[in-house]
Amino acid sequence: MIIEQIYTGCLAQGAYYIQSGNEAVVIDPLREVAPYIRKAERNKAQIKYVLETHFHADFVSGHLDLAQKTGATIVYGPGAAPAFKAYIAKDGEELKVGDVTIQVIHTPGHTMESTCYLLKDKTGKPVGLFSGDTLFIGDVGRPDLAQKVKAELTQDKLAAHLYDSLRNKIMTLPDDIIVYPAHGAGSACGKNMSNETTDTLGHQKQTNYALRADMTKEEFISEVTKGLTTPPSYFPLNVMMNIQGYESIDKVLERGQHALSPEAFETAANETGALILDTRDAQVFAKGFIPNSINIGIDGNFAPWVGAMIPDIRQEILLVTEKGREEEVITRLARVGYDHTIGYLKGGFEAWKEAGKEADEVHSVTADELADLQQKRDINILDVRKKSEYDSEHLLNAENMPLDNVNDGMPLIDKNQTYYVHCAGGYRSMIFNSILKARGYHNLVDIKGGFKAIKENGSFPVSEYVCPTTLL
């Protein structure tokens, strides 16, 4: 028997490949399905089932393409009602895969169709639980996402269902089974996830706050719903794509990989209203970019920030990337439902410069340069980290304008004033600066290295208590 976790760090997402004999299943696949198919071919196996733990919100699953390309059956748990052909399994039903058995365990709470899959070896001994977003390592699934799709499902109602699912169906399983969750630390599907991506159920019973043996339902609801941040706006849109279906990834890649000359790129930008997305490193972008383009670096927390900053997943997009990374960017956009890339700049920004086209830049300063400036005069500093980061520790004279709330905070910025902008390390501040630049705010200066560099400089007074100067 083969059990393989296929973990994608930028989404903090775990898909799973299980094989017994010449049959295999894939659980919660990503949008690009070729790696799963190649794996099965190398192992001389046929993918029999595509098991979905629920209708995902944070990414578009590859279930449709994988089923179409392999003939596998898509399986959901009770209550699922997809708009495409799928097998809706019963609670407790067992699926045979080679010599092993996979038992369906309906665990409503994160969503109402949420389902875990219990793997049993050829002797019938339970060995692994593929827990989806029901149980994470150190946390459980947040119970507020399904209400974005169905309003009557309040977070308290869902949390109550989750409590019952965990107590009655998960915590009764053997302590030595391995828990294989759908996400780890960094995912917005939970709030307290561990960096570890597997654990025994017994250890989770000892360490996971939500699995305390003496916890009442009321305590569970209170603790699980406390401190939930607003989910990214693309989450309900991804849910609907996973329910209703979507265009094949092959067509998305074909459409996006149109290499455009600088002239053709400029024409497309002017005629289509497409958003120009520049995915180069923040400081590379700062030294020169196409006017009105938005920077979200491919080597950072790319997909979640695309989802947060581009509200319409149907938005047409033109790409400026590092040479050779065009397909990677298009694929990673498609993972979160942004299927309408219409081309990329052939030769990258260097080709744009060589063609003599207009360019813009963002001025940057180091923490040392900022310290010198602050000694000479009062300066405006904007901290674009999350409020929780700011509340924990911030510069005494900095105002907080979280990147997540950039549209709300923008009217509070005086276009005639100069602002020095930082985040934790420089990734989010350049997103912020590029968005405001595109909207006519030209007096923004990026602080290289962000708050980390500022602290290392040691010249700035830092507050470790909540400061009331927060711009929302």
N, C-alpha and C positions, 0 to 999 in steps of 0.2 A: 504494500500500500504506500502511495506517495501523498503527502500533504505538503503543499507549498504555499506560503504566504507571498503574495506579490504586492509589495508596499510602494506606494507612490507618495514621496515626501511632500511635494508641493500641495497636495490635497489632504495629506495625512490620512490616506485611504488604503485599506487592505482588501484586495481581492484574493480569492483562493482557488487553487487548482488541486483537485483530489482525484487520484487514479487508483483503481484496483483491477488487476488483469488488463484487459484491453478496452476498458470503459473508464470514462472520466466525467467529472462535473466541474463547472466553473461557477463560483459564487460571487455575485456583485461585480461583474467585469466592468472595466473602464470602457470608454467609447471606442478606442482603437483596439480591435480584436485580433489583429494578426499575430501578436505574441502568444496568445492562448492557442491559436490554431497551429502555429509552428511547434509549440511545446508538445501538443498531442501527436502531431505527425512524427516528431523525433522519437516519441515514446511508443509509437505504433498503437495509438489508442484512438477511440472514437468518442467525441464529446456527446454524452447522452442527455445531460440536463444542464440548463442554465438556471441556477437557483437565485432568486431575488429575495432578499430579506425584507424589503419594503420598497415603496416608491421613494427613491432618493431625492433629497432637496439640494444637496451641495454639489452634485455632479450628474451628468447624463450617462446612464448606464449603457453598456454595449450589448444588452440582451438581444435586441432586434437583429443587428448585423450578425452577431455570433450564431443565432438560431438559423438565420437565412443561409449563412455560409456553410454550416455544418449539419443541418437537419436536426439539431438538438431541440428538445422541448423546453420551453420557458415555464418555470414553476413559480407560483406565488402561494402565499398562505391564505387562510380563510378571510373572506371579506374583500379581497382585491377584485377590482372590476376594470381591468385594462381594456383599451379599445382595439386590441389586436389579439390574435390567437395565443392562448396560454392555458396551461393546466392549473386549476385552482385546487390545491391539495386540502385535504381535511386535517383537522387537528389530530395528531397522533398517528397519521398515516406514515407508512414506511416505504421508501424508494430503494430499490436494489441497484447497486453499481458494482459490477464484478462480484467479488466475494464479500463486500461490505454492505451495510445498511445505513440509510440516512433517514432519521425520524423527524417528521415535521412537528414543531412545537409552536403553536400560535401564542404570541406574547404581546397583545395589544398594550399600548401606552405611549411609546414614542410616536407611532401612528397606529391606527386601528387594525391595519393589515400586517403589522410587524410580526415577523416570524423568525424563530431561531431554528437551526438545523443541527440535530444531534447525530454525530457520526459514531457508529458501532462497528467494531472489527468483526471478523468472520465467525468469532465465537459468540457474538452478541454483546460483548463488553463495551460500554460507552467509553470513548477515548477523547472526543473533542466536541466542543460546542461552538458553532459558528453563530455568533450572537448578534450580528448586525449592529443596529443602533440601540438595541435593548440594554445590553450590558457592555460597558467599556472597562478598560483596566483603570481602576481608580474612580470610576464615575458610571452614570447611567445616561441613557438618551434624554435629551431635553424634551419636555412634553408640550411645547408651545408651537411647534412648527405646523402640525396638521390643521390647527385652527386658522392658518393663513389660507387654507384651501376650503375648509368647511367650518364656518363660523360657530356652529353650535358645539363644536368640540373645544371647550375651554381648556386651558392648561391645567386647571385643577381636576377636571374630569379625566383628562388623559393621565395625569400623575396618579390618580387613584387606580386606574386600570394598570398602570405600570407597577405599582406597589403589589397588586394582586398577582400579576404575571411573574414577578421576581420571587415573591414568597411561595407561591403555590406550584410553580412550574420549573423555576431555575434553581432556587436554593435547595430544593429537594434532591437534586442530582448528586452523583458521587463527587466527593471533594477532590479526587485526583484527576478529574478530566481537565483538559486544557481548554481555556477560553480563547477563541480567536475572534476578536471584534472587527467591526468594519472601519474603525477610525482610531487614531491615537492623538497625542498632544498636538495642538495646532488647529484641529478641526473645530468649526463653529457649531458642530452637532452636539457638543457637550461643553462643560465649563471647567472640569477639574481632572482632565484625562492625564494619565501617566505617559512618560516617554517610552515605557515598555509597551510592546505590541502583542504580547501573550502572557498568560499567567495561569496558575491552577485556580479552579473555582474555590478550593478550600482557602487559599491565601487571600483571595478577594473577599471572602466572607469575614476574614480577620481585619482587613485593611481598608476596604471600600466603605466610605461613610454611608452609602445608601443601602448597604446590606447588613447593617447592625441588627443583631438578633432581637434586641429589645425595642426596636423602633416601631412606634405606632404609625398607623396610616396618616394621621394628622401631622405628625412630625416629619414623615417622609415627604408629604406634599409641600410642607413649608420649606424644607431644606432643599428639595430638588428644584423648586421654582424660584428660590431666592437668588438674586444676582444675575439673572439671565439678561444678557445683552440683546439688543435688537438684531435679529438675523439679517444677513445680506438680502437686498431686495430681489436678487435673482433666484432665491430659493424656491418660492412658489412657482416661478416660471419653469424651473427645471423639473419640479414635481409634475407639472402638466405635460411636459415633453415625455417624461417617463411613463405617464399614464396613456397618453394619446398617440405616442409614436413620433418619429422624426425622420429626417432625411438621412440616407446612408452616409457614413463617414467618407466613403470613396468619392461621392459627389461633392462633399464639402471640401475635400482636399483638392480635387480637380479644379473647382471654381476658384479656390484661394490661391493656387500656385500659378497665377498669371504674372509673368515677369514683365514689368512695365518700365519703359524708358522714362527718364525724368520728364520729358514732354508729355508722354502718355499719362504718367502718374499725376502730373499737375492738372491735365485736362479732366481726368477721372475725378479728382478731388473737387474741382470746380463745378462739374456737371452733375455729380451724384449726391453731393452733400455727405459723402462718406467721412467718417472720423479717421484721422491719421493717427495711428498708434505706433509709437516708437518704443521698441522693446530693448534697446541697448542699455548698458550700465549707466547709472544716474550721472556720474561725473563725466562720462564720455558724451552723453546727451547734452550736458550743460555747456560744453564747449562749442556746440553747433548743432542746430536742428531745423527742420522745416517749420516755418511759422504756423502757429495754431495746432501743432501736433501735441499729443499727450504722451508722457513718458510713464510706462509701467514696465519695469525691467523684468526680463524673462527669468533671470537668476534669483529673483526674490520670491515673495509670496504672491506669485503672478495671478493665478486664476481667481482667488478670492477678491483681490483688489480690482481686477477687471470687472467682476460681478458687482462690486460695491460702487465703482465709479462710472460704469456705463449702464444706465438703467434699462435700456431697451435691448433685449437679446437679438432683436431683428435688425439692429443698427448695422448698416454697411460699414466695413472697415478696410482701410488701406494700411499696409504694413511697411515699416522701416525696421529692418532687423540687422543683426550681424550676418555677414555672408555665410550661407550654408545652413542657417537655422530657420529658414522660412517654413518648412514643413512642420518642424517642431512647434513653432508658435501657432500655426493654424490648428494643429492637433490639440494643443493645450487650451486654445480658445473653445474648440468644439467640445472639450470635456465638460465645460460648464454652459453649453448651449449657444455659444456665439458662433453661429454657422455661416455668417454672411460676410466673410472676408472675400473681397473681390479682386485682390491682386497685391503685389508687393513691388517695392522699388528695386529694380535690377541694379546690382552694383552697390546698393546701400547708399548711405548719406554721402560717401565719397563721390559717387557718380553725380549726385545732385550738385555738389560743390563744383565739380569739374565742368558741369553744364552751365555754370555761372548763375545759378538760381539764387533767389533771395534766401537768406538764412537768419536765424535768431540765436540767442544764447541766454543762459542764466548765469549771472555773476555769482561766484562762490568765494567764501572766505574760510580760512582755517580758524580753529578755536583760539590760537595765539593771536591772529589778526583781530578777531572779535574782542579779545581782552584789551588790546591796545586801543581799539575804537571806543570801548566802554569807559576807559579812563579819561578820554578826551571830551565825551559828551554823552547825554542820555540817548539811548537807542531803543527802538521797539523790537522786542523779541516775541515771535510766535512759536509756540510749542504745539506741534500737530499730532502728538501721540494721543492715545486713548486717555480719557479722563482718569481712569484707574491708574495708569502709569504716571500721569501728572500729579495726582493726589499723593502718590507714594513718595515722589521726589521730583523737584523741579527748581529751576532758577527763580530767585525771589522776584525778579522784575518781569518774568515772562507771562504772557497771556496764553491761555489754552484754547486752541481751536482745532479739535480733533478732525483728522482727515475724513473720517466717516461722515461728518456733518459739514463738509466744505460748502455745500450750497446754502445752508442756513447761515453760516458765518460770514460768507463773502460780503454781504452788504455792510458789515461792520468795519470793513477795512477801508481806510482812506487812501484812494489812489494817488494822492499827492504826498503821502508819507512813505518813507523807506522802512521796510520790515526785514528783519533777519530771522530766517525760518529754520527750525530744526525738528527732527524726530529722534528716534533712538540711535540710528546709525547712518542715516542719509538716504534710505530707500523711499520712505513715505514723503519726506519733505520735497523730493523732486517731483513726485506725482502731484503734490499740492501746488508747487510753483508752476509746473507746466499747465495745469488746469487754469490757474488764475492768469497766467501769461496769455493763454488763448482767449481769455475774456477781457483783456485790456488792462490788466494790472501789471505794470512794468517795473515797479520799484520794490521788487522782492530779491533778497540775497540769500543764497543757500549756505548753511553752515556745514562744512564738510565733516563727515564723521559723526554728526549729530550729538546727542546728549552724552554719549560715551566719551567723545573727544573733549567735550566741554568739561566733564568731570576730571578727566585725566590732566587737563590744563591746570586745574586747581586755583584759578584766579577768581572764580565766580561764587558768590554766596548761594548756597543751595538750601531750599526749604524741604522738610520732611513731613509737613503737615498740610492739610487741605487748605488751599488758598482760594479766596472767593473770586479771583479774576479769571473767570472761565467764559469764553465766548462760545455761544451755541449756534 
